[in-house]
Amino acid sequence: MRETLVSVGIDVGTSTTQIIFSEIQVENMASGARVPEFTIVDKKVIYKGDIYFTPLASRTQIDAVKLKEIISGEYEKAGIQPETVDSGAVIITGETARKENANKIMNMLVGYAGEFVVATAGPDLEGILAGKGCGAAKASDKEGKHVVNLDIGGGTTNIAVFKDGDPVDTACLDIGGRLIYFDEEGRLDYVSESILKLAEHRGIDLYEGMVRDEKTLSSIVKAMADVLYESVTVKVNKALELVVSRKGKLLKKETPIEMVSFSGGVSDYIYFNEEEKDVYRYGDIGILLGRAIRKRFDESALSVMIPEETIMATVVGAGTQTMEISGSTITFTGNLFPIKNIPIVAVTPEEEKSGNLKEILREKLSWYTLEDGKQWIAVFLKGEKNMPYRKVQELASMLTEVLEEHFKEEEPFLVLIEEDLAKVLGQSILLSLKKKRDVICIDGIRVSGGDYIDIGKPIGNGSVLPVIIKTIVFNY
């Protein structure tokens, strides 16, 4: 049995708004009366929309009317009705997520999203999505190396480091192509506070209202490129501290970097040496910055990979879905099902064995916390085959402590584990709780950080749960 799903991805970013439609072929590979085993057998992009400047009513407000016109217009050009879309993601990212009416925009987009992921993505999650989208995560798995992706947009650079396909560190800097832009007369109409601080630190005379000056702009984009290079090499210095995002942080000093990739709008001018005569065609420093970054990294010994996707790395499509069935020895309480669009925090096997799992889990949970602090999150661990009961109890106690610390209200605990121990782990968590709340602990599945999970109503007389893992559809 084969089924065709239509998937949409919408990214409302600092500089640009993008939309893409994909077609996903899903087939049940099980035979006879066996439990269904759905697999994606094909995926293709069926419509790739234009790239628009994100419409702003002011520096602090998104133009909701124009944004809706853009999205509805792309649906019309694609010949697709919102009600016929099966899956997808709408992500509000970068500086746009900080606008005063971001929540209003998010609610407006629900009409186009149905039951999709609709979220104002923080810099950590945005960096992870971009790294998965551009192929950095896959390259880290294939090469067995630590690969860092720098997703350089209009307002921020979101940085994510991957090892063996999983995110292990993130950072966010206020470095982007529209942090300086010009008016029609060539004067600097806007310079961000972070860039003004960096200019002062480097002794560059930069201010709003000044006439565009080649030497000054060359100096500031070189300083910005230096900062990006230092963010993945020295990792700590005064310049980095000046531009670290208020919602972000710097990479850990001990995080190794073996390979670099770039994505985002600025990345096209890092990789592609087209002879662009008008470097100010977009009214900002994006092209100059891209060229400066390329020159800085060309001068280094770092290995730079060419990604599979650049400008549309964050969301070039969404909702690639694979259906799985959980193990039959599981734990769940309450009547919470179906549960949809829960982000997954994945812990790597190395992190599980590190002896510092508690702190690692605390940090990763913070990556996925939304602006309002309210977000159900599922934690994924590989677990240990034939784990002794004493170690199960220790793991349950640690998970309960961290999750109760993070979830102050009565949010349920969702724990996913690859090895066959969800029943005993879930029951141990229930016994460790300080106050009563629902617990769902399922096994027999494998996911990655940055995925989302849907859990359906119990089947098989309540012995198993149908699970859909959602990742990102990429335009390969």
Secondary structure, DSSP 8 states (H G I E B T S, - for coil): -EEEEEEEEEEE-SSEEEEEEEEEEEEE---TTS---EEEEEEEEEEE---EE--EEETTEE-HHHHHHHHHHHHHHHT--GGG--EEEEEE-GGGGGSTTHHHHHHHHHHHHTTSEEEE--HHHHHHHHHHHHTHHHHHHHHTS-EEEEEE-SS-EEEEEEETTEEEEEEEES--TTSEEE-TTSBEEEE-HHHHHHHHHHT----TT-B--HHHHHHHHHHHHHHHHHHTTT---HHHHHHB-TT-----TT----EEEEESGGGHHHH-----S-TTTTSBSHHHHHHHHHHHHHTSS-EE---S-STT-S-SS--EEEEEE--SS-EE-SS--SEEEEEEEE--HHHHTSS-HHHHHHHHHHHT--TTS----EEEE---TT--HHHHHHHHHHHHHHHHHH--SS--EEEEESSS-HHHHHHHHHHH-SS---EEEEES----TT-EEEE---BTTTTB-EEEEEE-----
